[in-house]
Each structure stands twice: as structure tokens, then as C-alpha cells.
């Protein structure tokens, strides 16, 4: 009997890839397993300003069986921007945590703000459920100290950081969320004091849900290509506890995504309402969002437009002395940009966004009523080029910011100059302020084998400061000592201008300060990451430490129990460490048939204040998360049914002034540690998804902000379909 020889198929595993035709994968005519880094691991990448979609999903390490030449090619094909100039994923010296599309679909979350709780080092302080109003900060900073970007476009709000996270996108729009830690002023300017958050929306039309595996073993390249089609329609509905009900729809069109030139376009809308988990916490919100463009060999064009509309009961949001507050927000965002190709790379961009805010201290009355309209315009031109000494980039940006208000700004002298307040029967704005920011930046990148150095400088002028140019340098270094390992270190100087609320807001419990100075910080980071692909699983880990030396930090403080809150400057340092580990199991082997992913992340932070003035109560800057733990487990149940468990533990420094029946007791109460457990169970088919989730399964009473209780046990269920 002739002995038969069984030839095992070779599987090339790629750790980095781009979505440009899958030319590399197609040329191999083999099954290709794609490894992608998820949220719990920090990848070596930074956000690209102009073309956010060029930032890849992140990374496992390729098998040793794949040749070094092939590995080098795939690494170089992936373009990231660890700095102003685009660098490959392998070369980049900055790090960012990434919440992937798979993480989003697994999580028991109904808002972008809920998703950000998955990122170690991010503090999400909710004032209401469903992310109706949320303060987001990074590494012990405040909600005003981060830059918010939508597809790489700066949409930060100079009125107040309380409204910065009003994203005009639904969960179904989001491809991934990227969180950059540490000062990034030399790239993003004034508001990138402590980091940046970039929301990246989907580009392609997709007619199927991914049905096999996790982000660690998502699908073959052929399967991935089949999920893209010229047309797709996605819709979903859900409802549950507290009278919650919502629906959304997304239509996407694309032409020849694997051709040299093609168009893409998407339009989405969503609606959500709830009676609220507590008294006066009812809300409804609506979003519309468009994103489209044209890509060719010579140039890429892109444009986006979004509108959000939100009305909500704001129970004790800004003062526990007034439990019946109410607020309404409307936001419009428009931007357009281009990216040329060739030896010299030009990236022009223009944007505008407007925010309307209507606040009532006592709902349905004119008591403490405020109206605000904020406009931000921006024009930015960037360029970069490669030459014998490395890669050099230049950028210049003009950003005027303006507010009309009934509370914030200087009085408007001429009655004829008072703009009308929409929908208010002839009422007008009575105050106004504006400022203009002009910045020029330069950066050079040197790449020597396994070593990368990125050195840059921002020269910034702002009409509010009025004292000439301010310089903000930075340097990022990375070294890859061995396969799968990366070491990094960075120093960047950041700054943040006071918001119009910091400067002017006045109420029975708050007093702004027109003499505030701009914040500045010296931000240092050091760390390491590793990715190893074993046959049963992919193991990822990272560890990092940071030290932020803060000057003239802005906070709202009370000096005694009977005082109002004052906005003031003082020196404050933040420092800490964090670590993340994650296992992505091979579904076809052993434990992987049951377990999909397991991840754990922990962060510890500490503060040191250098001011000798005694403070009775800090409202924001000194109420930070001392300890933060995230853990998640995803496993198969049966067939296409799976479950995802998420455990969070928080211990916050600081205290709040306890109120009883809207009257201060004069007692400071320390924040208590708390633990929450969430569960999402879902059935995923190629064309539909069914899911049910429970959040805060322990029904734990806890506070992100004093006197504002968070929702207890909440159960929601829903479905999604794709055509």
C-alpha cells in the first residue's frame, strides 16, 4: 500500500494590514489570519489628523514562519501618525488605546461615553444615564483638558468641556475609538493638554456582520472582502428599563473600493428616549450624520456633517441646591479636507461647528435661565515630505472661537448688534466674547533601524493671552529591541486656555474669574508593550508610567462650607502607572472553543498640590480615580450565542458636600469605592443580531459626582439587521 503524504496548509499570520485592496493577502492565495489589538492593550500608534481612517486596527505579531521580507512589507504598508508626519505602525513612538468595532459590539453600552469606560486611565464621570451628560478625563486631568476629534477633526467646545462629548454619531456609525494619553499640543494645539480622543466612523458599506471569532481571529481576508458591498442598509431597535426606547438606521454606498478611484458615502440617524432612572432625569436625543468622500491615486477627498438634538432633566447636575434643573443642547458640525499623494504630501482642512445651549436652573421657569451660542471655525494646512535626513512636517492653523450668551462674555453695547435667540419670541443674546488662535508647528522624524525619534515644536499665539508667541516642544522615542517588544519614552509640553465658562459664569453657587491664566504642563511618559502569537492564543501586555507637572491648573473650589465655587489657578502634579494584559484565544483549539477573550487593566494615580492656600472643597481637579480596575471575559455559550462580562472597580479621591432635601448639611462625605458588573448576551448571524444586556447587575448605589446617584440595575434588549 502506497503511503499517502498529508500536506498541512500553511497559514500566514499578519499583524498589520491596511484596507487598500488587500493586495498583499490576495497575492498569497492562502488562508490569512488577521490579529488585531483591542482596547485593553496600548498599541504603538497615534491619531492622524487629516485622514483618521489611515490609522489601522492594531496588532498582533506575525508567525515566525512568515519571512522577514513579507513582514517588513506589511509593516511599512500600514501608515500611522505617531507625530505630525505619517509613520508606519512599526516605527511610531507614541501609544494609544483602541476600542475596536468588536469591543463596541460586545460591550453592554449605549453611548460613546459608556464605551470609554473600557479604556484604562480614562475617567468617565456621568451626570445622567446613557451618557446624557458626561465629563471625560485622562490620567487624573479634568474634562476640559482633552481634545475631542471626529474622524481627526477637532470638535472641542470652548464654551465648556461638559458639552464636549456631544457626538452627533450613533453607535452603529463607529468603526473604533482611539485614546491618546499625554500632552499633544504640538499636534492638536490648545485643548490637547492631557490627551486626545478620536472617534473614527465607518467608511465602507458592509452587508454582513462578522460572525466568526473575536478581533484576535476575526475572519479571513476573503471573508472580509465579501462583507463589503456597493450598498448596505443597517437598522436596529432596542428598549427596556425606565421606559427606554431607541432606534437607528445607517445607509452606506460605495463604488469599487478595490479600484484606483472610488466614491464612498454614508448617512445615519438615531433616536433614544427614557423616563430616567431617578426623578427629573428623563431625556430624549436625536442624531443625524453624513460622511463621504472620493479616493484616487492622486488625492483623497472627505467631508462630514452632523447634527445632534438633546433635551434632558438635569437633576442636581450643577448644584444639589437645585434638583429640578433642565438643559437642552443642539450641535452642528461640518468639515471637509483633502490629502494629496506623492513625494510632497499636502493635507488642507476646513471645519465649522456651532453649539446652542439652553439651561434652566428651575425647570420650566426663567429662574437662572441661560442661553448660549458657540461658533468655532478652523482652517488648517499641513504638509510633509521624505528626504535623506528623515521625514519632516509643517502645519499652520487659524482657529477663531466666538460665543454669544445671556451670561458669558462682555456686555454688547449696541442694541442692533444683539443676535436673536432662536425660538424665544424675540429674545436676544446680551453678551459676547471671542478669541483667535494662530499656530505654526514643525517636526522632524529620524528612523534608524529599530529606533525612532520624533522631535517637534509648536509656536502658538492666542488673542486672549495677548503676550506674543508661546513655544511648546516635544520629543518621542521608541526602540524595538526584539521581535514582539517595544519600548518608548516621551516628553511633551501642553497648554489649555480657560473656557468661557471658567472666565465668566455666574450663578447663585458659582463665580467665574476673568483673570485666569492658561494652564501649562510638562508631560513625561515611559513604558513597554509586547505582543506574542502562540498557537492556542495571542498574548498582549503593556505597562507605562507618567508624570505631569502642572502649572496654573484651573479648578472650581470652595474655601469654606458656606462659600460658592470660584474658578482659580494653582500648581498640581499628576503621576501614576498602569498595566494591561489580554488573551485572545484560537477558537479551534482546546480552551478556545469556549473562551474567546480575557483582559485585565489596572491604573493607579497620585496627585501633589504645590499651593499653600487651604481649600475646603475641590469640584473637579482633585477628585481623581486613585484606583481603577477593568476586567472583561467573553465566552461561547452555544452555536452563535456568546456572552461578555465586564467588571469595573473604582476608588475616587475627594469628597462631596452632602445635601438633604436640597439643603446643605455642611458635611463633607468621602467618595466610597464601588464595583459594577455588566453582562451582554448576543446571537450573531451574518444578517442579524439579537442581544440582551444588564448593567450594574449588583444594583449598586454609587456616585461619579456627589449627590447625583447613578442608575441601578438596568436591562435592555434589542436587535439589528443588515441588508
N, C-alpha and C positions, 0 to 999 in steps of 0.2 A: 504494500500500500504506500502510495507516494505521500510523503509528509507535506501537509499544507503549511504554508507560511502566512501567518496573520500579521498584516502590517497595520500598526496603530497610526491613526491620523495625528499629525502634529497640529497643535493649536498655538497660534501666535497670540501672545497676550500683550496688548498695548496699554501703556499707562497714560499716554497723552494723545489727543487727537483733535482735529478741527472738523468742522462740519462743512467742508468745501468739496463736495462731490464724492467724498470717501474714496478718492483716487488711490490712496495708498493701500486701503483694505481690499478694494476690488482687484488690484493687481496680483494679490497673493492667491486668489481662488481657494481660500481655506476658511474654516470657521474662525472667527475672531472674537475673543472675549475682551470686553472693554471694562477696565477698572476705573471707578470714579470716586473721588474723595467726597465724603459727605460732611455734614455740619460739625460733627464732633472733633474733626481734625483740622488743624490750621494748615492750609496749603501755601506754597511759595508763590504768591500772586498778588497783584494789586489791581485796583479798578482802572480800566482805561476810560479816559474822559470822553472821547468823542464817539467811539464805537464800542458800546458796552458789550455787544454780542461777541466781540472778539475775545472776551475773557472766557477761558474754557471751563467746562466742568472738570473737576480735579480728580485725583491722580492715584493710581497705584503704580508699582514698579513692574516693568516688563520681566518676563521669564528669562532666565539665563540662556535658554535655547535660541532666543532671538538674537541675531547678530548685532554687534555694536554699531555697524553702519546703518542698519534699519532703525535701531533705537535712536541714533543721532538724528536721522532724518525726521522721525516723528516728533522728537523733542523740538527741533527747530521749526517745524510747521506750526506749532502752537504759539500764537502771539499773545503776550500779556504785557501789562504796563506796570511793572514794579515801581516805575517812576514816570516822568513825562513822556520819555521816548519808549516805544513799544519794545519789550524784550520777550524772549521765549520763556516758557514756564520753567525750563531748566535753569535759566540764567537769572531770573528775577530775585531781588534781595528782600522784598517786602512780603509780608504774610497776611492772609485774610481768611476768615472762616466763611464757609459757603453752606447755605441751606439750599439743597438741591430740590428739583421738582419731585423726586421720590420722597424726600423728607416731608415736603409740603403735603403730599397725598396721604402719607402715613399719619401725620400729626392730628391730634384732636384739637384743632384750631380753626377759628372762623374769621381771623383778621391777620394782617401783616404783623401787627403788634404781638399777637399771640405767638406767631412763628419765631419772632426774635427772642422769645424766652428760651429757645433751644440753643442759642449761642452762648458759650461760656464767656463770662466777662461783660455781658450786656445786662443792664439793669432795666427792667420794664415795670414801671410803676403805673398801674391802671387806676384811673378815677372812676371808671364805669366798665361794665362788661362789654365784650365783643370789640374791644379796642376803640370805644366811642371817644374817649379822650385819654391819651397815654403819654407819659413822659419817658423818653428813651435816653439812656446814657451809656457810656462805655468806660470801663476801668475806673470807676469811682468819680467820674465827672458829673456834670449836670446836663439836663435836656437841651440847653442852649449851646452846648459845646461840641456838637457834631454836625456834619454836613449830610443832608439828605439828598440823594440823587435818584432820578428816574431815567433808566437807560443812559446813565452817565451825565445827565443834565442836572445842574444844581437847582433844586426847588426849595431850598431852605427859606424859612419865613422870618424876616427881620422884625415883624410885629411881636411875636413870642414863640418860643420853642414848644409851648403847649399845643400849638396847631401845626407843628412841622410834620407830624406823621399822618396828616390827612391825605392819604394816597388815593388818586382817582382811578384805581385799578381794583379788580376783583381777584380773588384767589386763583381763579381759573386762568387769568392772564399771565401769572408769574412763572417764569422759567427757573429762576433762582434768586436768592438774596445773598449779597456779599457784604461782609462786615470787616472793614479795615480798622485796625486798632492803632492808636498812637497819632501824634500830630501829623497833619498832612497839608499844612498851609502853603507850602511851596508848590503844591499841585492844585489845591482847591481853594486857596485863599482864606478869607476871614473866618468863616464858621467851622473850618476843619481843625478845631483846637484840640479835640481829643480823639478824632477818628471820623470815619465816614460810613454811611450805609447806602448801598446801591441796589435798587430794585430793577431787575432785568426781566423784561416781559418776553413772551414767546414771539418768534418771528415766523416760523413755518406753519403751514396748515397740516394738521395731524388728524387722521381719520380713525385712529385706534388708540386705546390705552395700552401702555406696556403691561404685559401680563406675566412675564417670566422674571422672577428674581428681584433683587434689590439693585441699588446703584452699584453695588460691588460686582454684579454679574448681570447686567441689565438685559442685554439682548445681543444677537449677532449683528454685524454691520448690515447684512442683507435685510434682517428684520427691521432694523432702524430705518432703512431707506423706504421700506414698504409702508411705514406708518405716515410718511409724508405724502400728501396728495395735492392736486391743484385746488381743491375745495374741501373745507371741513366745517361742520356746524356742531358745536358743543353746548349742551344745556344741562342745567341742574336745578333741583328744588330741595329744600330741607326745612325742618321745623321741629319744635319740641318745647322744652320747659319755658315758663314765664311768657307764654303766648308768642314765642319766637317763630318767625316765618320768613323765608327768603327764597329768591330765585335769581338765576343769572343765565346769560347766553353769550356765546362768542362765535363770530363768523370770521373765517380766515380764507384768504385767496392767495395763491402763488402761481407763478408761471416758470416752469423749467428750472427748478432750484439747482440742478446739476449742469445747467448750461452756463456759458461765459457771462451772459447777461440775463437777468430775470427781475421780475417785479414781485413784491410781497405786500400784503395788506391785511389788517385785521380790525374788526370793530366789535366791541363788547359792551355789555350793560349789566347792572346788577341792582337788586333792591333787597333790603333787610329791615325788619321792624321787630320790636319786642315791647312788652309791657314793663320789662325791667325786673331785676331780682329784688330791689328794695323800693321804698317809697320815692316818688319823683325821680325815677331812673328809666322811664320809658324813652324810646327813641325810634326814629326811622332814618334811613340813609339811602341815597341812590348814587350810582356812578355811571359815567359813560367814558369810554376810552377808545382812541384810534391810534394805530401805529402802522406805518408803511414805509416803503422805500423802493429803490432801484439799485441793483448791484451789477457792475460790469468790470471788465478788465482794467479800465482806465480810472473809474471813480465810483464810489458808493454814495448814494443819497439816502437820507432818512428824515422822517418827520413824525411828530406825535402831537396829540391834542387830548386833553382830559377835562372832565367836569365832575365835581362832587358836590352833593347837596345833603346836609345833615341837620337834624333838629333833635334836641335831647333835653330831658330833665337833668339838671346838674346838681344833684343832692350833695350839699356841703363841699362842692368841688374846690372853691377858693377860700371859703371860710365856714367853719362849723357853726358860726353865729347866724348864718342864713341858709337853712336847709332846703329852701324852696327856690334855688337859683335855676335859671334856664339859659340855654345858649343855642344859637343857630349859626352854621358856617356854610359858605359856598366858596368853591375854588375853581379857577380856570387855569389850565396850563397849556402852553403852546410852544413848540420848539422845532427847529429844522437845522440840519447840518450836513456836511459832506466830508468825504475822506478820499483824497487823490492817491493814486498808486504810482510807483516809480521810484527813482533814486531819491528825490526830494518829496517828502510826504506832507501835504497841507491838510489841515483839519479846521475849517471855519465852522462856526456855530452861532446861532441867534436864538434867544428864548425870551418869553414873557410869561409871567404868572400873576394872577390877581386873586386876592382873598377878601371876602366880605365876612365880617363877624358882627353878630348881634347878641348882646349879653344883657340879661335882666337879673338884678340882684334878688328881686322877689318876682316870681313868675307871674306873667300877665299883668304886670304893673309897670309904671315908669320909674319906680324907685331904683336908683342906682343903674339906670339903663345906659348902655354904651353902644355906639355904632362905630365900626372901623372899616376902612378900605385900604388895602395894601397893594402896591404895584411894584414889581421888580422886573427890570429889563436887563438883558445881558447880551453882549457881543464879544465873542472870543475867537482869536485866530492862533492856531498852533502850527508848528512845522518841525520836522526832524529829518535828519539825514545821516547816512553812514559814511565814514571816511577812515583813513588809515589809523587814526588815533582812537577810534571808537565810534560811538553814536551820540550825536548832540541834538538837543531840542530847545526850541524857543517858544514862548507863548505870551500873548498880551490879551488882557480882558478889561472891558469897561462895563461896570455894573451899577447903574443908578437905582436907588431904593427910595420909595415915597409912601407916606401914609396920610390919609385924611381921616379925621376922627372927631368924636364929641368929647374925648377925654385925653388923648395923647397928642402932644405936639405944642407948637406955639399958636396963639390966637390968630385967626385970619382977620386982617384989618378991613378989607373991602367986602361989603355985603354981596357985591356982584361976583365975587370970586368964590363964594361958598357953593361947592358941588351939592347937588341934591342926593338924599339918601333914597335908594330905590325902594319903592313900596311903602313909603312912610308919609304920604299925603303932604308933600312939600317940605318936609323937614330937611335940614341941611347939616353938613359937617361944619363944625366951627373951629377946628384946629388942624394944623398941618405941620409936617416936618419932612425933610428929605436929606439924603446924603449920597455921595457918589464915591465909588471905589474904583481905583485905577491900579492895575498891577502888571508888571512885566517879570517874567521868570526865564531862567536859563538853567540848563542841566547837561552834564556830560556823563556818559557811561563807558566804563572800561571793562572789557571781558578778557580775562587771561586764563584759559583752560577752565579749571573748576572754580575760579574765583571771579566774582563780580563786584564792581564798585560803582556806585551811583552818587554823584555829588551835584547839588543844585542850590540855587539861591532865588528867592522871591523879593523883588523890590515893590513895596506897596505904599500907595498914597490914598488916604481917605479924608474927605472934606470934614467929617465930624471931628477928627483928631486935629487937623489943620496945622500940623507941625512938621511937614515935609515927609520925606521918604522914610519908611521903616524897612529893615532888612531881616529876612527870615531864611537862614541857611538850613541845610540838611545833608546828611550822608547816610547811605545804606550799604552794608557789606554782607556778602554771603559767600560761603565756601562749602563745597561738596567733597568731603574727604574720602568717601567711599560710596559705592552703589547703594541707593536707598536712604542715604543720610544727607542732611543739610543743616548747616549751622548759619546763624545770622546775627547781626548786630546793627543797630541804627541809632542815630541821633537826629532829631528834628526840632526846630523851634516853631511854635504855633502861636496864634493870636485869635482873639474873639472880641468883636465890638459889642457894646451893650445893645440890647434890643430896645425898641421904642417903649415897650412896657417897663423895662428896667429904668429908663430915663424919666418917664412921665406919669406912670399910672398912679391914680389917687382914688381912694375909696375909704369907707369908714374903718377898714382894717389894714390898708396898705398905703405906703408913701414912697413914690419913686424918688430918684436922685439924679438931677441934671448934671452933676459934677462927676459922674462915674468915669473912670479911666478904662481903657481897653485892657482885657486880660492878656497875659503872655505866659508861655510855659516852655521849659526845656524838657523834651521827652526822650527818654532813653529806653531801648528795648534790647534784650538778648535772649536767644533761645535756640532750640534744635527741634527738628522733626525727622521722622523716619517712616518709611513705607516698605513692607516686605510681603511678597506674594508667596505664601506656602501653598501646597496643593489643596489642603482642606479649607483654607481661609486666607484672607488678606488682613494683615495686622498693621494698624496705623497708630502712631503716637506723636505727641508733641508736648513740649514743656517750654515755658517762657517766663521771664521776669520783666517788670517795667518799673520805672521811676519817673514821675512827672513833677518837676519843680515848678510850682505855680506862683505867679506874681499878680497882684491886684485881682484876685478871683472875686467874682460877683456872686453875692448871695442875698437872700432876704432874711433878716434876723430881727429878733426882739431882744431888748436889753433888760426887760423885767416882765413880770407876769401881766401887767396892765398895759404894756406897750403895744403899739401897732408894728407891723413889719416894715422895715426900712431896707432899701437896696443899698449895699455898701461894698467896698473893696477891701480885701485882706489877702495875705500870703498864705497859701495852703499847698502842701505836698501830698500826692497820692503815690502809693507804691504797692506792689503785690506780685504774686506768682500764680500761674495756672498750669494745669496739666490735663490732657485729653488722651484717651485710648479708645480704639474701636476695632471690632472684629466683624468682617463681612464673610459669611460662610459660603462655601461652594455648595449649591443646593443639591448636587447629585451625589455627594459623598457624606456618609456617616451622619454626624450630628446636624449637618447642613440640610438634611431632609426635614428637620423640624425647626431648627433655629436659623433665622435669617441674619439678623444683626444684633450686636450688643455693644453699647457705648457708654462711657462714663466720663464726665468732665467736672473738674473742681477748680474753684478760684478763691484765693484769699487776698484781702486788701487791708491796707492800713493807711491812716492819714496823720499828718502832723501840721498843726497850725502855728504860724510864726508871730501872730498878732497877740499883744498883751491885753487888749481890750476884752473885758468879760462879756460874753454873750449868753443870754438866758436860753434862747431857742433859735436854732437854725432851721430854715424851712426846706432847704434843698442840698446845698453843697456838703454839709457834714452829716447827712442822712444817707449813708452808703451801705452797700452789702459787704459786711465783713467776711461772711462765708457764703458760698454759692455752690450747690451741687446739682448736677443734671445727670440722670441715668435713663437709658431707654433700652427696651428689648422688643424685638419684632420676631414673631414665630408663625409658622404654618399651623393651621387647625385641621383643615380638610380640603382637599382639592384646591379651589381658588380662594378659599376662605383663610384669612390671616388676621392676626391681632398685633397691635402695637401699644406697649405700656410705657408711660413716661412719668418718672418720679422727679420731683423738684424739692429741694430743701433750701431755705433762705434764712439767714440771720442778719438783721439790719441793725446798724449802729444808729444812735439818735433816739429821740423821744418826741411825743406829741402832747399838746395841751388838751386835756380831756374836757369835752363839753357834755353837759347833761341837759336835755330839752333846750338846746340852742343857747345855753348859758355856760360860760367858762367856770369850771370848778377850781381853777388855779392850780391844778395838779398836773405835773409832767409825768407821763406814762411811757416807759421804755417799750420799744417795739419787741414783740415776742417772736421767737423763731417759729417757723411753720413748715409743714410738709404737705404737698399736694400730690395726688396720683390721678392720672388721666388714662383713659383706655379708648382706643378706636378699633372696631372690628369691621372688616370690609370684605366684600366679594368683588373681585375684579375680573371682568371679561374683556375681550377685545373691544366691544362696542358699548359696554355699560359698566357702571359701578354702583353697588349698593353698600351703604355704610350706616353704622350707629356708633355714637360716641358718648362717653360720660366724662365730664371734667369735675375735678375736686370730689373724687369718689368718697373720700373720708368725710365730706360735708364739713370741712374745717372752716372755722371762723378766723379770718386773718385780714390784715391791713397792709396795703402797699403804701398808703398815705393815711395819716392819722384821721380818725373819725369817719372814714369812708370805707365801710365794710364791703368786702368783695363777695361775689355770688357764691352760694353754697353749691351743693350737688346740682348739676345741670345735665340733662340728657337730650340729645338731638339725634335725628335720623334723616337720611336723605338719599338721593340717587343722582347719577349723572349719566348722560348718554352722548355718543358721538356718531355723526353721520358723515 
